[in-house]
Amino acid sequence: MTTRRLFSLAFWLSAAIAIAVAIFLFSSQPAEISNETSKGALRKLLEFFLGESTEALIREYNHPLRKVAHFTLYAMLGFSLTGVFQHQKRVHKMPLAVLLSAGFAALDEFHQSFVPGRGPQMTDVLLDTAGAATGAVLMTLILLLLYRNAEKPSR
């Protein structure tokens, strides 16, 4: 393995591990703390974009923000796992990245069943898997463009 490929593998593997740790830490928060964390982030977003953050707006947008966060974190995981497998010739990068992400999502939901006030939700596993698939497709497209441009002869 070349130094460049080794660096690439280390980078993407580190990214995937960091994202998985972040997901685990977020899902380890009891429901009350998790809810306050998302409400705090939402307050800042509302104040930044709208100049205000009322309780009515926070009630209305807290749940959608939490679902967007699920999707986004798993998109990042699918993206980085696809990066991990980019140099593998005998491995189908996208399906493997999505499968690993979906497995992690299922385990994470099971883990939440032991966290006070939290519980597993199959809809979250599906949302997480959709996010991972989106990230994996995006990375695959980027890699295809990079490889295609690298193969063009320079003039």
SULKAUR-V746844 format. One record per residue. N is the residue number from 1. RES is the residue in three letters. SS is DSSP state (H for helix, E for strand, - for the rest). Layout:
n=N res=RES ss=SS
n=N res=RES ss=SS
This chain:
n=1 res=MET ss=-
n=2 res=THR ss=-
n=3 res=THR ss=H
n=4 res=ARG ss=H
n=5 res=ARG ss=H
n=6 res=LEU ss=H
n=7 res=PHE ss=H
n=8 res=SER ss=H
n=9 res=LEU ss=H
n=10 res=ALA ss=H
n=11 res=PHE ss=H
n=12 res=TRP ss=H
n=13 res=LEU ss=H
n=14 res=SER ss=H
n=15 res=ALA ss=H
n=16 res=ALA ss=H
n=17 res=ILE ss=H
n=18 res=ALA ss=H
n=19 res=ILE ss=H
n=20 res=ALA ss=H
n=21 res=VAL ss=H
n=22 res=ALA ss=H
n=23 res=ILE ss=H
n=24 res=PHE ss=H
n=25 res=LEU ss=H
n=26 res=PHE ss=H
n=27 res=SER ss=H
n=28 res=SER ss=-
n=29 res=GLN ss=-
n=30 res=PRO ss=-
n=31 res=ALA ss=H
n=32 res=GLU ss=H
n=33 res=ILE ss=H
n=34 res=SER ss=H
n=35 res=ASN ss=H
n=36 res=GLU ss=H
n=37 res=THR ss=H
n=38 res=SER ss=H
n=39 res=LYS ss=H
n=40 res=GLY ss=H
n=41 res=ALA ss=H
n=42 res=LEU ss=H
n=43 res=ARG ss=H
n=44 res=LYS ss=H
n=45 res=LEU ss=H
n=46 res=LEU ss=H
n=47 res=GLU ss=H
n=48 res=PHE ss=H
n=49 res=PHE ss=H
n=50 res=LEU ss=H
n=51 res=GLY ss=-
n=52 res=GLU ss=-
n=53 res=SER ss=-
n=54 res=THR ss=-
n=55 res=GLU ss=H
n=56 res=ALA ss=H
n=57 res=LEU ss=H
n=58 res=ILE ss=H
n=59 res=ARG ss=H
n=60 res=GLU ss=H
n=61 res=TYR ss=H
n=62 res=ASN ss=H
n=63 res=HIS ss=H
n=64 res=PRO ss=H
n=65 res=LEU ss=H
n=66 res=ARG ss=H
n=67 res=LYS ss=H
n=68 res=VAL ss=H
n=69 res=ALA ss=H
n=70 res=HIS ss=H
n=71 res=PHE ss=H
n=72 res=THR ss=H
n=73 res=LEU ss=H
n=74 res=TYR ss=H
n=75 res=ALA ss=H
n=76 res=MET ss=H
n=77 res=LEU ss=H
n=78 res=GLY ss=H
n=79 res=PHE ss=H
n=80 res=SER ss=H
n=81 res=LEU ss=H
n=82 res=THR ss=H
n=83 res=GLY ss=H
n=84 res=VAL ss=H
n=85 res=PHE ss=-
n=86 res=GLN ss=-
n=87 res=HIS ss=-
n=88 res=GLN ss=-
n=89 res=LYS ss=-
n=90 res=ARG ss=-
n=91 res=VAL ss=-
n=92 res=HIS ss=-
n=93 res=LYS ss=H
n=94 res=MET ss=H
n=95 res=PRO ss=H
n=96 res=LEU ss=H
n=97 res=ALA ss=H
n=98 res=VAL ss=H
n=99 res=LEU ss=H
n=100 res=LEU ss=H
n=101 res=SER ss=H
n=102 res=ALA ss=H
n=103 res=GLY ss=H
n=104 res=PHE ss=H
n=105 res=ALA ss=H
n=106 res=ALA ss=H
n=107 res=LEU ss=H
n=108 res=ASP ss=H
n=109 res=GLU ss=H
n=110 res=PHE ss=H
n=111 res=HIS ss=H
n=112 res=GLN ss=H
n=113 res=SER ss=-
n=114 res=PHE ss=-
n=115 res=VAL ss=-
n=116 res=PRO ss=-
n=117 res=GLY ss=-
n=118 res=ARG ss=-
n=119 res=GLY ss=-
n=120 res=PRO ss=-
n=121 res=GLN ss=-
n=122 res=MET ss=H
n=123 res=THR ss=H
n=124 res=ASP ss=H
n=125 res=VAL ss=H
n=126 res=LEU ss=H
n=127 res=LEU ss=H
n=128 res=ASP ss=H
n=129 res=THR ss=H
n=130 res=ALA ss=H
n=131 res=GLY ss=H
n=132 res=ALA ss=H
n=133 res=ALA ss=H
n=134 res=THR ss=H
n=135 res=GLY ss=H
n=136 res=ALA ss=H
n=137 res=VAL ss=H
n=138 res=LEU ss=H
n=139 res=MET ss=H
n=140 res=THR ss=H
n=141 res=LEU ss=H
n=142 res=ILE ss=H
n=143 res=LEU ss=H
n=144 res=LEU ss=H
n=145 res=LEU ss=H
n=146 res=LEU ss=H
n=147 res=TYR ss=H
n=148 res=ARG ss=H
n=149 res=ASN ss=H
n=150 res=ALA ss=H
n=151 res=GLU ss=H
n=152 res=LYS ss=-
n=153 res=PRO ss=-
n=154 res=SER ss=-
n=155 res=ARG ss=-
